[in-house]
């Protein structure tokens, strides 16, 4: 299935687990029965990997020097390097006048930078798509450039030079042809490029900076609020939550038609503040992931954004959240359906009886597990969330948001064009 395997030995347990946690891929830990009964060895770190040759950046430096409208796309590989990647990539971008964007998995890496365009690909704002379409150089930093990040290849203009930097040579050109391929750590490569190239403003102008500030977020894009009839527009809901919630937050998003709204309307402080659970293309993984995030980062409010289908598939996780008294906010975008399937198959005349549900009181279900809960049909109903935020937060709060879902979300429409 493509996962790694790490057998854990008692004397080296710390190093074995650390090696698995930093492998950059899914790793199955093997813990034999006899090992489980042995005393753990002393804390230790895995031996550092031997230093490889310095990355060859000559072709990338030449591409950067020739470009007038460069765009950097940082992916999961860059996000794993955290602050070091942000510092190195923004320094190089500042030197060459590049605009900054990310794949969905790296959302938040450049949060707060005035040249940050947010997510590239299906989630991209109209401004982000417009600017990437005008780029003459696109550099992917630890980013796969898969169909989701490139809108099935249509987002990157045909005449642009495409470069890719990845520590794994097998990742280079895996999803699309690239003109410049560099094997190496994104931080080391960015630093090496910065020392070998002069300064240029690129396409960073005062007017473009103002456009990014005014149009760079989805919540800045005008829309017709469809709230009414006992259902709230998911854009209106998400924007209102964004204003309510503390800035120090971890947003964990399950999969489904709804997922673009919390992903793009709820801001995050950094890449560690965004947990995207779509790697397995399955719904129902968000709530368990949110429990882990809440335990790992008690200094931040964890927000689990789920569809009603994914929520019901994983609802038993609420028992653990209540037992641990986690200050967890669970927002269920409840359209009484598997929304992606409705919008995918409905237009073709397929029956939808197996993917639509009776309207269910999910707030009552949550109370049965011991959670606090509220049903939201209008933004005014979020007063209960404000009250919970101001209190001790000693039990999870589940928000059953009855959302409008007459049309597919913008990202789902884009994804369907590739089918």
Steps between C-alpha positions, in 0.01 A plus 500: 500500500802727492547537876829453680557257786707559813559219749538641849765361733492576872859634529448741208131579538544879505717505189276249320186704560673827413625349176148394407349837596745692281496264202270724299266216412251261662689254720364192679669440836560136586499440876567130573346350814835426658612859442190633673601333828860626495620823663545786259851612425625851579366797301695534180470647153550315173843528347511792256486407135836530326543831324446474127657709229407866478192546279567607144302824469660647186200432273255631760705816557502559123121454485451742790730757339305484172155518657301821530183354653608212728263309730611270781271209594593339832365157586497251781874445469560868573243508780683217676803729525283756677647840584831426330322447167291814542809708574707360213225514240376848588859628495550363148156621389578849632827493310333412168158662536313167506145449616436232762237228498460152647335166439206430730717281723732794573234763564618764745872467428522862382214639710531875545739559210366779276588303184327179611224382265378218727422162342581410141275256310133420544470717811665801332325837507426667166794735559738213575394315186538816293850571626629144466364495145724801432818352646805438283667279763336266752727342760361213707673465835429158655177498301378217277319720245224241484164548330345667804776761532504577127126467420570199283794682341298798381612749765864528391528683165647299209787743444621510859823336611425246771760408762467248781712455813464189712717297733365185333628469142216263414252781570644723229277500193273233644176682421607726214804581293731761647767709330732525799529220757708545814557228757555645843353636820283803426674711766850421376403554136329833572799624698740392228296680234484819708879519524545463126252752361441874502191697598201573281155633586335254263132583480471638850340838454311721741176447307535121502571504872178694550305249288632209703399674823151571362430178304738239634250314722184320400303694760596818311331370182139628472222242500123482538420383852263202461410478870127441548235238539663360812841452340815712518734575209825312573703805392314724743533239774873457446574873484303559821690221675830644379413826672396323822786257550833585661788552258703223663316203356544165329250437222446132415293435187324179400419425136187576301319762295512738798874491562600803295306732730683434828826445313493844340276714720657405835841663527790317664810645669753273332537166322476315832156653543349315205442124492377372165377139517448434128802277433288185490209656304260388772250676719482432874864567593458855627365445851769252608767727351356792695526304826868447433551867418319609817717277717821600322434876506300588813624859458273539196128458445444200274215536253374186326311581180296200385218411266201322648594176320855501637374600844261206520770260378728604788259621768625251761818710526295748704520258791877545515470878463259515795708267719808714438299821554649642181414863417409389149265684265331268249322676214280271290408638157170312492334480157318173578694321227828375367525832321779415256310198372177699469666763283708247308231251405179703524553705182535177303163371615624236744276416798610674820301309761813330638692828543230724647379474860209616713574823683656379825547679833875454525514735798284255697731217393800695628331570834446127536879462501534768767592793277356847505318562174309759300305502174582789266259607226593868495816696595317630808496146637880518538447692825523161674847453353607840630374404844689167493820674392473737795446219749722229644468283181504195725303288255499490119245709312331355191341744256236342277498760221211442261665628181369591158622254238299571188813514283842335514776705661734683263787257554278197432382649171865544405587144602212355298638658183778243515262202510 
